[in-house]
Amino acid sequence: MKETKRSSFGNYGNWDSAYKVLCAYFDNKDVRIADLTDKDLIGIREFIKGGYRTKSNTTLSQNASSSYFNKVRITLNQAHDENIIKNNIVKKVKSISPADTTREFLVAEEIKKLVETECKYPIIKNAFLFSVYTGLRFSDIIKLKWKDIKYSEGNYSITYQQQKTSKLSKLYQYQKQL
């Protein structure tokens, strides 16, 4: 698949998964978007929240449910904006709230232990440690080129375009003065 500046494979995967959930809900029958009612949308929401089963026969997480249902809502809002559907049924149906998430991080002792640990694949270990020390996502690291890394007056900087947000960012790494 060709990637554009405005989308990523992860976002495509989200839309594709939402589509698969809708196909399961409608049992792969053709359904006209113009025929959907607010009762249909409530049914879709409830199916996403607990009726849909993944390949591993589990229900969707709260955040996956929220994301997929938001895709349905976005589609219906756009269909209304483009006069494909007369009534904006989205306004009548509550969204699925995402769950609060906590981000875990490594403490200095854990990082030190990782540095000292043998690894069968040193390149993977080095890439992981680079991510730990820079805070860059894996998706941003794999796109880096040598030209993105600059050294000037004893300091390093990395200029990169974030994969997730498409935002141009600059990361500075200052060297300790001896």
PEBEL-V131259 format. One line per field, one symbol per residue. ss: DSSP state (H for helix, E for strand, L for the rest). phi: phi as a letter, one per 30 degrees, with the letter a starting at -180 (. if undefined). burial: # if it has 9 or more other ideal C-beta (glycine too) atoms within 8 Angstrom, else .. A space follows every 10 residues. Layout:
BEGIN
ss: ???
phi: ???
burial: ???
END
This chain:
BEGIN
ss: LLLLLLLLHH HHHHHHHHHH HHHHHLLLLL LLHHHLLHHH HHHHHHHHHH HLLLLLLLLL LHHHHHHHHH HHHHHHHHHH HLLLLLLLHH HHLLLLLLLL LLLLLLLHHH HHHHHHLLLL LHHHHHHHHH HHHHLLLHHH HLLLLHHHEE EELLEEEEEE ELLLLLLEEE EEEELLLL
phi: .dccddbbde dedddddddd dddddchhdd bdddcdcddd ddddedddda cdcdecicdd deddeddddd dddedddddd echdbdcddd dcbddcdddd cccdbdcedd deddedddbd beddddddde dddciddedd ddcdceddcc bahibcbbca cdddciddbb ccbcdddd
burial: .......#.. .#.##.##.. ##.##..... ..#..#...# #########. .#.......# .######### ###.###.## ....#...## ..#..#.#.. .......... #..#...... ....#.#### ##.#.##.## #.##...##. ....###### .##....... #.#.....
END
